[in-house]
Structure formats: C-alpha cells, structure tokens
C-alpha cells in the first residue's frame, strides 16, 4: 500500500507539471477519492495542487496526529495554522514548537509555553526574538539559569527586564562584566554596575568607569550618580557580610 501511495503522488506530480491538465481539473477528477482514502501523506501532497480543498485535507492530517507532518502542512497557504499548531503543542517537542511559532498565524505564546517549560536557555533566548512572544516569561528562564553570557545576550532583546538580567551580572561581581553590561546595554542601572566596579578595586576598570561617566553623563547628574554609587556600595558590603554570617 505504501508504494501505491507514492506511485499516486508521483502521478499527481507528473500531471501538475504537464500543461495538458490544470490543477482544478485534477481536483475535480480525483479529490473526493483522495479524501476518502484518509491518507495524511497523500492529502499533504494533494493539498499543494492549485484548487485543492486545503482545510479538508488538513483535517485528515490533524486526525492522524503526526507533529512533523502537521508542521509541514501548516505552511501550505490556506491551512488552519492554529489547529495544526495544537497537535505540535500537544506533542511537546521544544524545537518543533520554536519553528512552528514562526509560521504566520501561529499562536506564538502557546508554543512559547512549551519552550519555557523545557527550560533550555538557548531555545528560550531564540524564541523570545519571535514577534509576539512573551519576552519576560522567556527571560525568567534565562535569569534562573544564572548564566552570565545568556543574561547579557537576553538583555539586548526588546522588552527584556534589563535590571533583572543585570542583577545576574552584578552577583558575579566581575568588574569587566559589569562594565561591559553598563556600557553596552541601553537602560542598564549605571549606579548599580558602577558600584560593583568600584567595589572590586580593579584599577583598570575603575579608571574606565570614571572616563565613561565623564564622557557620557551630564555634569549636573554626576553628583547624584556618585551619591547613588556610594549607597549601593554600602548595600553590597552589608549584603556580603550577611551572607558570610549564614
């Protein structure tokens, strides 16, 4: 039976390439019989013929429940994208949900939940860049991972909680990492990162910090920032002391 199906597919491929018969004529002659067979692979192929009843063939693919075939079918113009997406969501494959979410009309947030539950840092970082994704929810996975590089990368995605990702960098306490975050991430908490740099005693980055503040901060705001830095440094010292006593 399997070889018969692929023979039929080859026949339809030959007919569609021929100028002797149109797609509409093929559909009139054979579509009812193809639908009666309820073969998802055959319906997937037939649905690509111009004039085919895409959603009728799509129902057959949905009923069979193959996640990969539903993903492929959803890319056919006229397919019921969200219904095919439900099969992919149900199967729970984190990678397939990422790819499916990029199909126009997909329920991005629903596919995103599967990726969030998977807790894969790389996949969550990628998924958050899909328009319509729940950036903050994907960001929490990155924050919880405590991975320095992923938090730095994620903070550059529009809609990210920059201060929360910055806190991960602050916890590491590296003067270099805090300087890079403060310098490169628009909206970073300058005072908090600057306090870590000054607290580190790293002469190179302390000097770079002062140069950065002198070049980029309005003189009228600088006193307020330095006051804030001093207060933050005091808090860091107290927090470190409390941790050491536990």
N, C-alpha and C positions, 0 to 999 in steps of 0.2 A: 504493500500500500504506500509506503514512504516513497519508493522510487516512482510510483504512479503519480503522486502529488507533484514531485519535482519535474516529471515529464510534462504535466499540465502547465506548471509555471513556465517552463521553457517555451511551451506552445504559445502561451499568452504573451510572453516577451517577444517572440517572433512576430506575432500578429500586430502588436503595438508598434513595432519598428517598421512594419510594412505600410506602404502608402495605400494599400488596396482596401483597408478597412479601418474605420475610425474607432476611437475608444468607446464612444457612445453606442456604436453598433455591437461591439464586443459585449458591453454591459447588457444590452437588450437580449442578446442571444444566450448568454451564459451566467449572468449574475445570480438569478434565482437558484440555479443548480449548485453554484459555488456556495451560496449561503446555506443551502440545505445540508451540505457536507459538514459544516461546522468545524472546519479545519483552520486553526488560527494562523498557521504559516501561509496557507493558500489565501486566506482572507487578507492577511497583511500585504501580500503581493498584489492581489486583485484590487485592493483599495487604492493603489497607486495609479490605476488606469483612469485617465480623464473621463469623468461622468459616473464613476462608481459611487455607490451609497456608502460613504466612508464610515458614518456612525453605525450603520447596520453591521458592517464587517468588524468595526471596533468592539461591538458588544460580544462578538464571538471570542475576540482576543481577551477581553476583560473576564469573561466567564471561565476561560482556561487558566487565568491567574499567573501566567509567566511574567515575572517582573521585567526581564530584559526585553521581551517582545512588546510588552506594554510601553516601555520607554521608547522603543523604535517606532511603534505605531503612533504614539502621541506627536511625533514630529511630522506626520502626514497632514497637510493642510485640510482643515475641516474636522479633524479628530476632536473628541471630547477630552481635552487635555486633563482636566481635573479628575474625571472618572478613571482614566488610565493612571493618573498620579496616585489615586487611592490604593491601587494594587502595589505600587512601588513603596508607598509609605507602610503598608501592611507587612511587606516582606522585610523591611527594616535594614536594608543594605545602605550603610552610611555613604559610600562612594556613589552609588546609583542615585540616591536622593539628591546629592550635590549636582550631578549632571542633569537630572530631571528638572530641578528648580530653575534651570536656565532656559527651559522651553517657554516661549511666550504663552501666557495664560495659566501657568502653573501656580499652585498655592505655595508660594515661597516659604512662608512662615511654618506651614505644616511639614514641609520637607526639612526645614531647618531644625525642627524639634528632634527629628531622628538623629541629625548630626550632633546636636547639643547633647543628647543622651549618650551618644557614642564617646564623647569627651576627647576626641582626637584633636590635638592643638592645631596641627597643620590644616586639617579639613575645616575646622571652625574658623580659622583665620581666612581661608579662601572663601568659605560660604558667606561670611559677613560682608564680602565685597559685591555680592549679588544684589542688585536693586530690589528693595522691598524686604530684605532680611531684617531680623531683629538683632541689630548690631550689639546692643547692650547685653542681650542674653548670650550671644556667642562670646562676647568679651569676658563674661564671668568665667567661662571655661578657661580662657587664657589666663585670667587673673589667678584662679585657683591652682593653675599648673605651676605658678611661681617661676615660670621660665622667663629669664631676662630678655632674650632676643625676641621671643614671640610677643612679649608685652611691649617692647619697643616698636616692633612692626605693627602691632594691632593699634597702637595709639595714633597711628597715622591714617587710619580708616575714618572717613567722615562719620560722625555720630558716636564715636568711641568715648568712653568715660576716661578722659585723659588723666585726671588726677588719680583715679583708682589704679590705672596701669603704672603711673608714676610712682605710686606707693611701693610697688614691687621693686622698682629700681632703687628707691630710697632704702628699702630693707636690706638690699645687698651692700649698700654703704660705699660703693666704689666711686671715687672722685671722677674718674674718666667717664663711667657710665652715666652718672648724674649730670655731668657737664654736657655730654652728647644729647641726652634727653632734653635738658633745658634749652639747649641751643637749636635743636632740630625739630622739636615738636611744638607746633603752634598751640598756645593755650596752656603750656606746662606751668606748674606752680614754681615760679622762679625762686621765690623765697625759700621754699622747702628744699629744693635741689641745691641751691646755693649754700644753705646751712650745712648740708651733708659734705659739700666740697670743702668748706672752711673747717669743718669739724675734723676732716680727715688729716689735715695738716700737710697735704700734698702740695708742695711749693709750686710746682709747675701748673697745676690746675687752679690753685688759689690765684696765681697771677693772671691766668687766662680768664678766670671769672671776673676779676676786677677790670680787666681790659674790656670784656664783653659788656659789663654794666656801664662802664664809662662811655662806651661807643653807642649803646643801644637804649639806654634808659634816660628819660627826661630828668635833668638835674633836680627839678622840684619833687620828683617822685623817689629819687635815690635815697634820701634820708629815711623815708617811710619803709622802703625795701630793706635797708640795712637794719632798721629797728626790728622789722619782722624777722629778719635772718637771725638776729641775736636771740629773740624769743623762741624761735624754732630750735636753735642750737641748745638752749636751756632745756626745752622739752625732750630733745633727743638724749641729752645726758641723763635726765631723770628716768626716761624710759629704759635706757641701758642699765641704769643702776637697779631699777625694779626687777628687770629680767635676771640680773646676776644674783638677786636675793632669793629667787624662786628655787 
